[in-house]
Amino acid sequence: MGATAARETVVSGPATNDLHVLVLAGGLSYERDVSLRSGRRVLDALRSVGMEAELRDADVALLPALDSDPPDAVVIALHGATGEDGSLRGVLDLCGVPYVGCDARASRLAWDKPSAKTVLREAGIATPDWVALPHDRFSELGAVAVLDRIVARLGLPLMVKPAQGGSGLGAAVVRDAASLPAAMVGCFAYDSTALVERYVAGMDVAVSVIDLGDGPQALPPVEIVPRNGVYDYAARYTAGRTTWHTPARLDAAVADAVAEVALAAHTALGLRDLSRVDLIVDPAGQPHVLEVNVSPGMTETSLLPLAVQAAGLDFGQVIADLVARAATR
């Protein structure tokens, strides 16, 4: 997406500076620290373009604050269940407070990876074969028998990760059958259901999608090269653990295909305003969607801000434009 096209669709001007914006960050999920970093960056970005904004946690003081001083719009910088399972968005809907991002229904769908993958596959979008396994079934049916059947069906290597979760927490690549039990145990520490996928080798790519008023647009893809080969929590948020290439080092035709798949995934899941689509591009140039994030990270090492910069856009102005659009709902 070119910078010129993006700037022609924005809502800007003095009126946006009169808006009162609330940035929600923190929460009680495993991703609280990352969320606080995202929230502070969003706060600074909005203030840098002259928009009045304040940062608040999603705690018992939130609803009284919404009643006493209703914001014109909310930016949800909460990660994990608090910001992505749709529940907070449903509460904001009850309060009549508009917010940036998709509605509660779409958020619930994207948050549950097995459900989202089912929708993607029904839409003809490639996603790795998988099985979702609740902890109770894992125990009742016998761990050894179940794991043997998974390996027989999906092969090796495998990717194990929580069915609901983010930031790479509880995720592991399993390259031999003997390592699978430990990976399952690690996954169950973060969620009661494990998603076990066929591992697809290739380039890790993230495509951020934004809609500034003229329909969803794919930003330049970000190529992710973790130093240890796995894009886990430490690789995401520790300086020096990962190298990013923006735009990704893809042939033009493959880059176009990646953008088209990301837009198709965003649309199939019923999302709006912004999302981040995580993909693997295999050696044949085929994109495979892994998951879609409705509350992308906004930290100094997060992928959406990198993509915004690569598109020649100002991060603060993009967020301000999304806020202005949300405030009209």
Backbone bond lengths (Angstrom), bond angles and torsions (degrees), N, CA, C in turn:
res aa  C-N    CA-C-N  psi(-1)  N-CA   C-N-CA  omega(-1)  CA-C   N-CA-C  phi
1 M - - - 1.458 - - 1.510 109.55 -
2 G 1.305 118.33 128.90 1.448 121.25 -179.47 1.510 112.27 -79.57
3 A 1.311 116.88 151.91 1.456 120.78 -179.43 1.513 111.69 -63.83
4 T 1.337 116.80 -35.39 1.457 119.48 -178.29 1.521 111.28 -63.22
5 A 1.327 115.96 -45.51 1.463 119.52 -179.53 1.510 110.81 -60.35
6 A 1.324 116.47 -38.96 1.461 119.47 -178.82 1.520 110.93 -66.12
7 R 1.306 116.99 -42.67 1.468 119.03 -174.71 1.518 111.57 -70.20
8 E 1.338 118.56 -21.14 1.455 120.01 -179.79 1.525 112.36 -74.05
9 T 1.341 117.50 -14.28 1.451 119.91 -174.02 1.524 113.42 -106.66
10 V 1.330 117.62 -0.86 1.453 118.92 -171.95 1.520 111.75 -78.38
11 V 1.344 113.33 159.85 1.455 121.24 173.37 1.513 105.86 -108.38
12 S 1.291 117.76 109.18 1.458 119.63 -176.33 1.516 109.99 -139.70
13 G 1.324 114.71 178.85 1.449 119.28 179.11 1.508 111.00 120.24
14 P 1.329 118.32 177.35 1.454 122.50 -175.26 1.520 113.59 -57.48
15 A 1.333 118.91 -31.14 1.464 120.39 -176.42 1.518 111.40 -60.20
16 T 1.327 117.33 -34.14 1.455 119.54 -178.55 1.520 111.61 -66.79
17 N 1.326 117.32 -27.84 1.456 120.30 -179.53 1.517 112.40 -72.38
18 D 1.334 117.92 -12.98 1.455 121.49 178.39 1.524 112.19 -86.63
19 L 1.328 117.05 -6.75 1.455 120.24 -177.48 1.529 111.07 -76.37
20 H 1.325 114.91 143.25 1.462 121.33 174.02 1.523 107.64 -101.41
21 V 1.328 116.70 116.98 1.460 121.76 -172.32 1.523 109.88 -114.78
22 L 1.317 115.07 136.85 1.454 121.08 176.68 1.532 108.22 -111.77
23 V 1.321 116.31 125.04 1.462 122.01 176.42 1.525 107.55 -101.74
24 L 1.320 116.64 118.47 1.462 121.03 179.77 1.519 109.43 -96.19
25 A 1.332 116.19 128.07 1.466 121.19 -179.02 1.517 108.96 -150.98
26 G 1.316 115.07 158.71 1.460 119.78 179.19 1.518 110.96 108.41
27 G 1.335 115.87 -106.62 1.455 120.17 -178.46 1.519 111.57 74.67
28 L 1.328 115.20 -172.96 1.460 120.30 -175.01 1.524 112.89 -117.31
29 S 1.324 117.78 16.20 1.454 120.00 -180.00 1.533 109.58 -80.60
30 Y 1.344 115.19 173.51 1.456 120.62 176.31 1.524 111.38 -62.18
31 E 1.318 117.45 -17.68 1.455 121.77 -175.15 1.530 112.70 -100.15
32 R 1.340 116.73 22.56 1.460 120.84 -176.69 1.528 112.37 -56.94
33 D 1.326 117.27 -47.83 1.466 119.73 -176.43 1.524 111.48 -62.04
34 V 1.322 116.69 -41.49 1.467 120.26 178.35 1.522 109.72 -64.89
35 S 1.326 116.45 -40.72 1.461 120.42 179.75 1.521 111.38 -61.03
36 L 1.316 117.10 -42.43 1.471 119.81 179.26 1.527 110.65 -63.00
37 R 1.326 117.05 -38.23 1.466 119.72 177.06 1.524 110.71 -66.31
38 S 1.324 116.91 -40.81 1.470 120.21 176.85 1.519 110.56 -62.24
39 G 1.333 115.93 -45.75 1.462 119.90 -177.56 1.515 112.75 -61.61
40 R 1.318 116.50 -42.25 1.470 119.46 179.87 1.526 110.68 -65.23
41 R 1.316 116.53 -37.81 1.469 118.38 -179.89 1.526 110.37 -68.50
42 V 1.327 117.81 -41.20 1.459 120.75 177.24 1.524 110.25 -62.57
43 L 1.328 116.36 -43.03 1.460 120.87 178.82 1.523 110.68 -58.00
44 D 1.319 116.75 -49.65 1.465 120.73 179.97 1.527 111.12 -62.62
45 A 1.324 116.85 -38.61 1.460 120.59 -178.71 1.523 111.20 -65.11
46 L 1.324 116.79 -43.69 1.465 120.11 179.05 1.528 110.89 -65.36
47 R 1.296 117.18 -43.19 1.461 120.20 179.18 1.526 111.57 -65.11
48 S 1.335 116.43 -29.52 1.465 119.55 -178.99 1.520 112.28 -66.91
49 V 1.343 117.12 -21.30 1.463 120.77 177.73 1.526 110.95 -107.24
50 G 1.330 116.48 17.12 1.456 121.40 171.88 1.512 115.74 84.08
51 M 1.328 118.70 16.62 1.463 120.79 -179.32 1.524 110.01 -95.12
52 E 1.325 116.18 135.34 1.462 121.35 178.44 1.530 108.91 -73.36
53 A 1.315 116.41 123.61 1.459 119.88 -177.56 1.516 109.93 -147.68
54 E 1.334 114.93 150.97 1.457 120.32 175.03 1.520 108.99 -137.56
55 L 1.327 115.39 155.09 1.453 121.97 -177.98 1.517 109.11 -104.97
56 R 1.332 116.03 134.56 1.465 119.91 179.82 1.517 109.56 -143.71
57 D 1.326 115.89 145.96 1.451 121.86 175.94 1.528 109.54 -81.27
58 A 1.320 115.80 159.24 1.466 120.62 176.62 1.520 107.88 -92.99
59 D 1.328 115.94 80.75 1.462 121.25 -176.70 1.520 109.86 -131.03
60 V 1.323 117.02 -165.05 1.475 120.87 -174.59 1.517 112.37 -66.48
61 A 1.320 117.65 -17.39 1.468 120.11 179.71 1.520 112.63 -85.03
62 L 1.340 117.96 -7.16 1.457 119.81 -173.12 1.525 112.68 -67.58
63 L 1.320 118.07 -52.06 1.468 119.69 -175.43 1.527 112.24 -63.08
64 P 1.341 119.61 -44.12 1.475 117.94 173.87 1.526 112.92 -57.43
65 A 1.331 117.09 -36.77 1.460 120.45 179.41 1.526 110.69 -67.45
66 L 1.326 117.25 -38.48 1.464 120.01 177.83 1.514 111.55 -64.99
67 D 1.334 116.21 -33.25 1.467 120.40 178.55 1.526 111.45 -73.06
68 S 1.315 116.12 -43.55 1.468 119.63 -174.00 1.524 113.46 -78.67
69 D 1.318 116.57 -31.50 1.466 120.29 -177.79 1.530 108.98 -145.09
70 P 1.340 116.93 74.34 1.468 119.57 -174.91 1.525 111.44 -62.22
71 P 1.312 117.17 129.53 1.473 119.60 176.26 1.524 110.42 -76.99
72 D 1.317 115.46 159.46 1.467 119.70 174.59 1.522 111.29 -73.59
73 A 1.326 116.01 -27.70 1.468 120.93 178.15 1.514 108.86 -163.69
74 V 1.329 114.62 157.27 1.459 121.96 179.55 1.526 108.82 -119.36
75 V 1.322 116.01 139.11 1.461 121.85 168.97 1.519 106.95 -106.03
76 I 1.324 117.08 120.71 1.458 121.89 -178.95 1.520 108.72 -90.84
77 A 1.334 115.46 104.78 1.466 120.98 177.24 1.523 109.73 -106.57
78 L 1.327 115.62 25.81 1.458 122.12 178.07 1.520 109.08 -88.99
79 H 1.317 116.61 134.70 1.458 121.78 177.80 1.517 109.35 -111.71
80 G 1.319 116.08 165.50 1.451 118.71 -175.99 1.514 110.74 77.03
81 A 1.322 116.39 -166.94 1.465 120.99 -173.29 1.525 112.27 -56.96
82 T 1.323 117.55 -40.40 1.465 120.13 -175.61 1.514 112.19 -55.70
83 G 1.318 116.36 -40.77 1.458 118.55 -175.93 1.500 115.22 -99.77
84 E 1.355 117.41 -10.96 1.451 118.30 -168.25 1.529 115.42 -125.73
85 D 1.340 118.26 -9.49 1.463 118.21 -177.48 1.525 113.46 -88.52
86 G 1.329 117.54 2.99 1.454 122.09 175.58 1.507 114.79 91.33
87 S 1.324 118.25 -15.35 1.468 119.92 -174.45 1.526 112.01 -66.98
88 L 1.329 117.11 -45.30 1.469 119.30 179.69 1.525 110.50 -65.14
89 R 1.312 117.13 -39.09 1.464 120.05 178.49 1.530 110.69 -62.48
90 G 1.344 116.27 -37.01 1.452 119.53 176.43 1.517 112.05 -63.68
91 V 1.331 116.37 -38.68 1.462 120.13 177.75 1.528 110.56 -66.63
92 L 1.326 117.09 -42.28 1.468 119.89 177.53 1.527 110.81 -62.31
93 D 1.337 116.76 -37.03 1.467 119.87 175.38 1.526 110.76 -61.72
94 L 1.332 117.00 -42.75 1.468 120.65 178.45 1.526 111.46 -60.99
95 C 1.333 115.63 -34.15 1.465 120.76 -179.16 1.523 112.56 -83.74
96 G 1.320 117.01 -5.69 1.460 120.06 -178.64 1.511 113.37 70.57
97 V 1.336 117.26 28.13 1.465 121.77 -178.22 1.524 109.00 -105.19
98 P 1.322 118.68 118.64 1.470 120.62 179.67 1.521 111.49 -73.59
99 Y 1.315 115.92 154.79 1.457 120.63 -177.37 1.524 109.93 -146.45
100 V 1.329 114.20 155.97 1.459 120.70 175.44 1.526 108.56 -75.77
101 G 1.325 116.04 135.59 1.456 119.87 176.13 1.510 112.95 112.99
102 C 1.340 114.39 179.54 1.464 120.51 -174.99 1.521 111.58 -72.00
103 D 1.326 115.42 167.10 1.459 120.25 -179.82 1.523 111.01 -78.81
104 A 1.323 115.76 177.81 1.461 121.16 -173.94 1.525 112.11 -62.97
105 R 1.316 117.60 -40.65 1.466 120.83 -177.11 1.524 110.67 -62.96
106 A 1.326 116.60 -49.22 1.455 120.45 -179.21 1.527 111.44 -65.77
107 S 1.319 116.35 -35.36 1.459 120.31 178.65 1.528 110.91 -64.13
108 R 1.328 116.62 -43.76 1.468 120.19 177.76 1.523 110.96 -60.37
109 L 1.306 116.77 -41.19 1.456 121.39 -178.34 1.523 111.19 -65.13
110 A 1.327 117.45 -48.50 1.457 121.00 -178.33 1.528 111.71 -67.07
111 W 1.328 116.33 -32.64 1.465 121.08 -177.30 1.523 111.96 -66.10
112 D 1.320 116.67 -35.61 1.461 120.35 -179.74 1.529 108.39 -89.48
113 K 1.316 116.50 102.26 1.462 121.08 -170.99 1.529 113.25 -58.62
114 P 1.348 120.06 -44.69 1.474 118.34 178.64 1.523 112.81 -60.13
115 S 1.339 117.50 -41.11 1.464 120.45 178.57 1.521 110.92 -65.33
116 A 1.330 116.15 -43.33 1.464 119.99 179.88 1.524 110.58 -63.70
117 K 1.329 117.87 -41.32 1.455 120.88 -179.96 1.528 111.10 -64.27
118 T 1.324 116.29 -35.44 1.462 119.54 177.22 1.521 110.79 -62.76
119 V 1.337 116.66 -44.52 1.464 120.87 178.47 1.527 110.65 -64.00
120 L 1.312 116.85 -42.57 1.461 120.13 179.44 1.525 111.10 -61.42
121 R 1.318 115.75 -45.33 1.466 118.23 -179.14 1.529 110.96 -65.12
122 E 1.323 117.37 -38.81 1.466 120.03 177.61 1.523 111.43 -63.16
123 A 1.335 116.46 -27.60 1.464 121.18 178.28 1.529 111.90 -85.54
124 G 1.320 117.30 3.60 1.456 120.64 178.86 1.513 114.39 81.52
125 I 1.321 116.96 17.88 1.464 121.82 -178.73 1.527 108.84 -96.60
126 A 1.314 116.72 128.04 1.461 121.05 -177.58 1.521 111.32 -67.08
127 T 1.335 115.53 131.65 1.459 122.65 174.75 1.527 106.51 -147.59
128 P 1.324 118.56 143.45 1.469 119.43 -174.87 1.529 112.56 -59.00
129 D 1.342 116.56 144.94 1.463 121.25 175.16 1.522 109.06 -56.72
130 W 1.324 116.54 149.20 1.455 119.96 -173.41 1.517 111.90 -153.70
131 V 1.326 114.37 167.67 1.455 122.92 167.30 1.523 106.47 -141.05
132 A 1.333 116.30 137.95 1.465 122.24 176.48 1.527 107.87 -103.84
133 L 1.319 116.86 127.64 1.459 120.91 -171.82 1.532 110.65 -129.59
134 P 1.339 117.71 106.17 1.468 119.83 174.62 1.530 111.28 -66.03
135 H 1.297 116.15 149.66 1.464 120.93 -178.90 1.525 111.82 -57.83
136 D 1.323 116.96 -40.04 1.468 120.15 -178.85 1.525 111.58 -61.48
137 R 1.349 116.82 -44.04 1.462 119.19 178.76 1.529 110.78 -65.99
138 F 1.328 114.88 -36.46 1.455 120.99 179.20 1.530 110.05 -58.18
139 S 1.335 116.10 -42.24 1.462 121.01 -179.48 1.523 112.00 -76.36
140 E 1.345 116.21 -44.86 1.458 120.18 -174.97 1.523 113.00 -64.89
141 L 1.328 116.86 -38.34 1.458 120.86 -174.63 1.525 112.95 -88.05
142 G 1.320 115.96 -8.47 1.458 119.87 179.85 1.508 111.12 94.82
143 A 1.320 115.40 114.93 1.458 120.68 -172.70 1.527 112.16 -58.90
144 V 1.314 116.94 -45.85 1.463 119.85 -175.24 1.521 111.03 -63.16
145 A 1.344 116.45 -46.41 1.465 120.08 -178.25 1.525 111.35 -63.79
146 V 1.340 116.11 -41.45 1.459 119.98 -179.49 1.527 110.84 -65.31
147 L 1.317 117.18 -45.54 1.461 120.54 -178.12 1.521 111.08 -66.03
148 D 1.325 116.39 -37.88 1.469 118.90 176.87 1.524 111.15 -60.75
149 R 1.337 115.80 -41.83 1.458 119.97 -179.33 1.539 111.17 -67.55
150 I 1.324 117.07 -37.69 1.465 120.93 177.94 1.522 110.55 -61.51
151 V 1.329 116.47 -46.91 1.462 120.20 -179.80 1.521 110.39 -63.39
152 A 1.334 116.19 -40.01 1.462 119.47 179.60 1.521 111.49 -64.83
153 R 1.322 117.19 -35.67 1.468 121.65 -176.78 1.522 112.78 -81.81
154 L 1.328 117.49 -45.91 1.461 121.26 -173.14 1.524 113.13 -99.43
155 G 1.313 117.31 -18.95 1.459 120.06 -178.46 1.518 112.32 79.49
156 L 1.310 116.12 -172.63 1.456 123.32 177.70 1.528 108.22 -128.40
157 P 1.338 117.86 150.09 1.464 127.47 -0.88 1.531 112.14 -76.39
158 L 1.348 114.35 169.66 1.453 122.13 -179.70 1.534 109.43 -127.75
159 M 1.328 115.23 158.88 1.461 121.78 172.29 1.516 107.20 -115.08
160 V 1.326 117.14 124.62 1.463 122.58 178.53 1.520 108.06 -112.59
161 K 1.328 117.03 129.38 1.461 120.07 178.77 1.525 109.78 -155.51
162 P 1.322 117.41 159.56 1.464 119.90 177.98 1.525 111.21 -61.12
163 A 1.328 116.19 140.95 1.465 120.07 177.09 1.516 111.01 -64.79
164 Q 1.322 116.53 -28.62 1.459 121.82 176.58 1.519 107.59 -131.44
165 G 1.314 116.03 114.87 1.454 119.26 -178.85 1.515 110.00 162.91
166 G 1.325 115.26 173.69 1.450 119.76 -177.91 1.510 111.87 -152.87
167 S 1.327 115.71 -173.92 1.467 124.76 178.34 1.520 112.96 62.15
168 G 1.327 117.71 17.95 1.457 120.12 177.88 1.512 114.27 74.42
169 L 1.336 118.13 7.59 1.460 121.20 -179.33 1.530 110.07 -70.49
170 G 1.332 116.75 130.43 1.455 121.36 178.84 1.508 114.28 77.41
171 A 1.328 118.37 7.71 1.461 122.03 -177.64 1.530 110.17 -97.23
172 A 1.323 115.67 145.59 1.465 119.88 179.86 1.518 109.71 -155.25
173 V 1.325 115.73 143.97 1.456 121.92 171.68 1.527 107.89 -90.10
174 V 1.321 116.45 129.89 1.465 122.19 -179.05 1.523 107.96 -111.40
175 R 1.333 116.46 116.03 1.456 120.39 -176.30 1.529 113.28 -103.34
176 D 1.326 116.81 -13.01 1.463 119.69 175.70 1.526 108.31 -143.34
177 A 1.333 116.07 152.58 1.464 121.48 -173.47 1.518 112.24 -59.88
178 A 1.322 117.88 -31.16 1.459 120.83 -177.83 1.530 112.35 -66.03
179 S 1.332 117.30 -22.80 1.474 121.17 -178.66 1.525 112.94 -88.31
180 L 1.332 117.21 -10.21 1.463 120.12 -174.61 1.528 113.48 -65.96
181 P 1.331 121.23 -43.73 1.473 119.49 179.79 1.522 113.35 -56.91
182 A 1.323 117.59 -44.07 1.468 120.25 -179.65 1.520 111.13 -65.10
183 A 1.319 116.54 -37.51 1.467 119.85 178.20 1.525 110.70 -64.81
184 M 1.324 117.36 -38.91 1.461 120.70 178.36 1.532 110.73 -64.72
185 V 1.321 116.44 -43.76 1.469 120.80 178.51 1.525 110.05 -60.33
186 G 1.326 116.80 -45.10 1.461 120.23 178.53 1.511 112.41 -62.07
187 C 1.317 116.69 -37.57 1.464 121.33 178.82 1.523 110.92 -67.49
188 F 1.337 116.94 -43.95 1.465 121.08 -178.05 1.527 112.41 -65.78
189 A 1.320 117.74 -14.91 1.462 120.27 175.17 1.522 111.49 -69.05
190 Y 1.349 116.35 -18.98 1.465 120.46 -177.38 1.521 113.59 -111.83
191 D 1.320 117.65 -17.54 1.456 120.18 -178.23 1.528 108.19 -159.31
192 S 1.319 115.95 152.30 1.459 120.38 -179.68 1.521 112.49 -80.33
193 T 1.322 117.28 -7.98 1.468 121.22 178.21 1.521 109.44 -128.11
194 A 1.330 115.34 131.25 1.462 121.12 177.60 1.518 109.57 -100.88
195 L 1.308 115.62 139.37 1.463 122.37 171.63 1.526 107.10 -103.75
196 V 1.317 115.82 118.77 1.463 120.90 178.97 1.524 107.15 -110.99
197 E 1.321 115.74 117.95 1.465 122.10 -176.96 1.520 111.02 -114.24
198 R 1.319 114.83 153.02 1.463 119.49 167.18 1.533 107.63 -66.29
199 Y 1.304 116.92 127.57 1.460 121.10 -179.15 1.522 109.85 -75.23
200 V 1.316 115.96 128.54 1.461 121.45 178.20 1.520 107.86 -108.99
201 A 1.316 116.35 117.69 1.463 120.80 177.99 1.522 109.36 -77.06
202 G 1.311 116.37 145.67 1.455 120.27 178.48 1.507 111.49 154.47
203 M 1.320 115.85 -159.55 1.462 122.65 -178.54 1.526 110.44 -89.24
204 D 1.346 116.38 127.20 1.463 121.59 172.36 1.522 108.61 -76.00
205 V 1.318 116.22 124.59 1.458 121.34 -178.45 1.525 109.09 -135.59
206 A 1.315 116.03 140.36 1.469 121.64 173.67 1.519 108.75 -120.75
207 V 1.323 115.84 131.58 1.458 121.31 177.59 1.521 108.41 -118.29
208 S 1.323 115.79 118.07 1.460 120.59 176.15 1.520 109.58 -88.40
209 V 1.315 115.83 139.62 1.461 122.38 -179.80 1.521 107.94 -118.81
210 I 1.335 116.84 130.24 1.459 120.95 175.84 1.524 108.73 -130.39
211 D 1.314 114.61 153.56 1.463 121.26 176.99 1.515 107.71 -130.44
212 L 1.334 116.02 106.54 1.461 121.51 -179.03 1.522 111.83 -99.55
213 G 1.329 115.94 17.69 1.455 118.90 174.35 1.507 115.13 122.66
214 D 1.319 116.74 -9.50 1.460 120.14 -177.74 1.528 111.02 -122.34
215 G 1.335 114.97 30.16 1.453 120.66 -179.30 1.513 111.75 92.78
216 P 1.338 117.19 160.96 1.464 120.53 -178.66 1.521 111.97 -63.90
217 Q 1.324 114.80 138.88 1.459 121.99 178.94 1.521 108.39 -128.66
218 A 1.326 117.33 136.26 1.460 121.79 176.83 1.521 109.60 -85.50
219 L 1.319 116.54 127.83 1.458 121.66 174.99 1.530 108.90 -81.36
220 P 1.331 117.59 166.85 1.468 119.57 179.68 1.528 111.60 -54.17
221 P 1.332 117.45 136.43 1.467 119.81 -178.77 1.520 111.16 -68.84
222 V 1.330 115.36 145.48 1.460 121.90 177.34 1.529 108.44 -106.45
223 E 1.316 116.45 124.12 1.459 121.95 176.41 1.528 108.43 -89.35
224 I 1.320 116.03 133.95 1.458 122.02 -174.58 1.528 108.94 -113.06
225 V 1.333 116.51 122.55 1.465 120.70 -179.27 1.530 108.32 -125.58
226 P 1.345 117.46 87.55 1.467 119.58 178.88 1.523 111.06 -71.65
227 R 1.321 115.50 141.97 1.463 120.77 -175.50 1.528 112.11 -62.02
228 N 1.342 116.57 -36.74 1.465 119.34 -178.89 1.524 112.81 -94.84
229 G 1.341 117.24 6.98 1.455 121.36 176.62 1.501 115.21 86.96
230 V 1.340 118.18 -8.78 1.466 121.84 -179.38 1.518 108.78 -126.31
231 Y 1.338 116.74 128.39 1.467 120.79 -177.94 1.524 109.11 -87.03
232 D 1.336 116.60 72.06 1.450 122.25 -178.07 1.526 110.19 -93.31
233 Y 1.333 116.53 -170.75 1.464 120.72 -175.60 1.525 111.42 -59.00
234 A 1.331 116.41 -46.69 1.461 119.39 -178.41 1.522 111.25 -63.77
235 A 1.334 116.91 -39.44 1.461 120.49 179.83 1.520 111.51 -65.95
236 R 1.318 116.91 -31.26 1.461 120.80 -178.07 1.519 113.17 -75.14
237 Y 1.325 116.84 -36.44 1.464 119.02 -167.02 1.524 114.60 -123.57
238 T 1.333 117.82 9.27 1.457 120.88 177.01 1.526 108.65 -112.49
239 A 1.314 115.67 122.65 1.460 120.15 -178.80 1.523 110.57 -58.67
240 G 1.328 115.93 135.29 1.447 121.79 177.38 1.511 114.93 90.71
241 R 1.345 117.46 -8.70 1.475 120.36 -178.36 1.525 112.16 -84.78
242 T 1.326 117.76 -17.77 1.462 120.91 -175.40 1.522 109.92 -141.84
243 T 1.324 115.32 144.59 1.466 121.83 172.28 1.522 107.93 -110.23
244 W 1.329 115.84 137.11 1.467 120.88 178.76 1.527 109.10 -116.93
245 H 1.310 115.74 140.66 1.468 121.69 174.37 1.522 107.63 -119.44
246 T 1.335 114.84 119.15 1.453 120.09 179.75 1.520 108.81 -131.39
247 P 1.344 117.98 116.60 1.465 125.67 0.47 1.525 112.09 -73.54
248 A 1.334 115.39 161.77 1.453 120.98 178.51 1.524 110.61 -60.42
249 R 1.328 115.40 152.29 1.464 121.09 -178.01 1.533 109.64 -82.82
250 L 1.313 114.39 75.38 1.460 122.46 -177.38 1.520 110.15 -122.26
251 D 1.322 116.75 147.23 1.451 120.27 170.21 1.527 109.00 -59.67
252 A 1.317 116.53 152.75 1.469 120.59 -176.42 1.520 111.98 -56.78
253 A 1.332 117.31 -42.52 1.467 119.89 -178.64 1.512 111.29 -65.51
254 V 1.353 117.17 -39.66 1.460 120.44 178.87 1.525 110.42 -69.10
255 A 1.335 116.86 -40.07 1.461 120.44 177.75 1.524 111.02 -60.16
256 D 1.331 116.41 -40.40 1.468 120.12 177.17 1.528 110.64 -64.19
257 A 1.336 116.48 -41.03 1.462 120.35 -179.98 1.529 110.98 -64.73
258 V 1.328 116.67 -40.53 1.461 121.47 178.63 1.526 110.50 -62.09
259 A 1.337 116.91 -44.12 1.460 120.82 178.61 1.528 111.09 -62.88
260 E 1.330 116.50 -42.37 1.470 120.15 179.97 1.522 111.55 -63.66
261 V 1.328 117.14 -40.96 1.463 120.82 179.56 1.531 110.29 -66.38
262 A 1.332 117.19 -41.42 1.458 120.53 179.23 1.534 111.17 -61.93
263 L 1.321 116.23 -44.05 1.463 120.03 178.08 1.521 111.02 -64.41
264 A 1.337 116.76 -39.04 1.459 120.42 178.89 1.524 111.04 -64.46
265 A 1.332 117.38 -39.99 1.462 121.01 178.47 1.528 110.86 -66.01
266 H 1.319 117.07 -44.80 1.468 122.76 177.40 1.530 110.17 -56.14
267 T 1.311 116.46 -44.59 1.463 121.67 -178.10 1.522 111.36 -72.06
268 A 1.330 117.66 -43.22 1.463 121.42 -177.54 1.517 111.82 -60.91
269 L 1.333 117.08 -33.91 1.461 120.92 -178.90 1.525 112.54 -87.85
270 G 1.330 117.24 0.44 1.459 120.62 176.49 1.513 114.35 72.30
271 L 1.333 117.39 34.19 1.459 120.67 -175.57 1.529 111.19 -86.93
272 R 1.324 115.85 167.10 1.464 120.86 177.60 1.530 109.68 -148.53
273 D 1.299 115.60 160.00 1.467 125.33 175.50 1.521 113.47 72.17
274 L 1.324 117.29 -63.46 1.461 119.25 -176.80 1.520 110.04 -159.61
275 S 1.309 114.82 152.79 1.458 121.92 173.55 1.511 107.66 -162.61
276 R 1.331 115.51 169.43 1.460 120.42 172.29 1.517 107.79 -131.45
277 V 1.312 116.04 124.62 1.459 121.96 -177.90 1.524 108.15 -104.54
278 D 1.324 116.29 121.63 1.458 121.79 -179.84 1.529 108.90 -97.97
279 L 1.325 116.02 129.52 1.461 121.30 -174.67 1.526 111.05 -136.12
280 I 1.334 114.58 162.35 1.455 122.98 165.72 1.529 106.70 -117.15
281 V 1.326 116.23 130.84 1.461 120.91 173.74 1.519 106.83 -102.76
282 D 1.332 116.69 113.69 1.459 119.98 -176.08 1.534 111.04 -75.39
283 P 1.331 118.62 171.03 1.467 120.49 -176.18 1.523 114.31 -59.21
284 A 1.346 117.39 -21.21 1.464 120.11 177.94 1.525 112.45 -85.01
285 G 1.345 116.89 -0.85 1.455 120.48 179.94 1.509 114.19 88.02
286 Q 1.335 118.33 11.86 1.462 122.77 -179.39 1.527 109.96 -88.72
287 P 1.358 118.79 122.66 1.466 120.41 176.14 1.529 111.01 -79.79
288 H 1.328 116.42 139.07 1.457 123.57 175.68 1.527 107.38 -124.30
289 V 1.330 117.86 121.08 1.457 120.96 -179.07 1.530 109.38 -78.42
290 L 1.326 116.46 128.34 1.453 121.83 177.77 1.520 111.19 -93.15
291 E 1.315 116.51 -48.93 1.466 121.23 178.96 1.522 109.32 -165.08
292 V 1.326 114.79 167.98 1.466 121.24 -179.54 1.522 107.71 -130.01
293 N 1.325 116.18 128.10 1.463 122.50 -176.23 1.520 109.71 -105.50
294 V 1.339 116.46 125.49 1.469 120.30 -177.74 1.526 112.40 -93.27
295 S 1.328 117.34 -9.75 1.458 121.27 176.61 1.527 107.75 -131.72
296 P 1.337 116.19 72.31 1.473 120.02 -173.42 1.517 112.31 -62.54
297 G 1.332 115.25 150.46 1.450 119.95 175.84 1.518 111.67 -61.73
298 M 1.320 115.32 147.95 1.466 121.40 -179.54 1.522 111.38 -125.92
299 T 1.330 117.41 21.17 1.455 120.72 -177.98 1.529 110.94 -77.35
300 E 1.329 114.94 -178.99 1.468 119.80 -178.88 1.522 112.17 -68.56
301 T 1.332 118.19 -17.35 1.461 120.62 177.10 1.526 112.26 -112.35
302 S 1.335 117.71 14.14 1.463 120.98 -177.70 1.522 111.29 -83.69
303 L 1.317 114.86 159.61 1.458 120.84 -168.28 1.521 113.88 -85.08
304 L 1.320 118.37 -36.39 1.467 119.09 179.75 1.527 112.06 -62.07
305 P 1.342 120.23 -47.26 1.463 118.65 176.71 1.529 113.21 -59.52
306 L 1.349 117.36 -35.53 1.464 119.75 176.74 1.524 110.91 -63.00
307 A 1.338 115.84 -41.27 1.462 119.99 -179.80 1.527 111.33 -67.98
308 V 1.329 116.79 -38.98 1.469 120.61 177.47 1.517 110.18 -59.95
309 Q 1.322 115.79 -45.23 1.469 120.17 179.33 1.524 110.90 -62.75
310 A 1.339 116.34 -42.44 1.464 119.97 -178.76 1.521 111.63 -64.75
311 A 1.336 117.34 -27.07 1.457 121.59 178.19 1.526 112.27 -79.96
312 G 1.330 116.96 -2.06 1.457 120.57 -179.99 1.510 113.54 79.16
313 L 1.333 116.41 21.79 1.460 121.37 -178.84 1.518 110.74 -104.97
314 D 1.319 115.64 158.58 1.459 122.00 175.82 1.525 108.71 -90.54
315 F 1.327 117.46 123.47 1.456 121.90 -175.42 1.529 111.54 -58.43
316 G 1.317 116.92 -46.31 1.463 120.25 -179.82 1.514 112.22 -60.86
317 Q 1.326 117.24 -41.86 1.457 120.27 -179.02 1.522 111.57 -68.50
318 V 1.338 116.98 -37.50 1.463 119.72 177.61 1.528 110.38 -61.47
319 I 1.329 117.04 -47.16 1.467 119.81 179.48 1.526 110.40 -64.05
320 A 1.333 116.64 -40.32 1.466 120.08 178.34 1.522 111.51 -62.62
321 D 1.322 117.39 -39.02 1.460 120.90 178.77 1.535 110.90 -66.45
322 L 1.325 116.68 -40.15 1.463 119.98 176.84 1.524 110.91 -64.50
323 V 1.317 116.09 -38.89 1.467 120.37 177.25 1.525 110.69 -63.48
324 A 1.321 116.03 -44.84 1.469 119.60 -179.42 1.512 111.19 -61.45
325 R 1.315 117.81 -39.01 1.463 120.64 177.68 1.520 110.89 -66.75
326 A 1.345 116.33 -42.63 1.470 119.84 179.49 1.516 111.14 -61.51
327 A 1.326 116.61 -38.64 1.463 120.74 -176.12 1.510 112.32 -64.77
328 T 1.329 118.37 -18.45 1.468 120.56 179.93 1.529 112.77 -86.09
329 R 1.326 117.51 -5.80 1.463 120.02 -177.56 1.522 110.89 -76.58
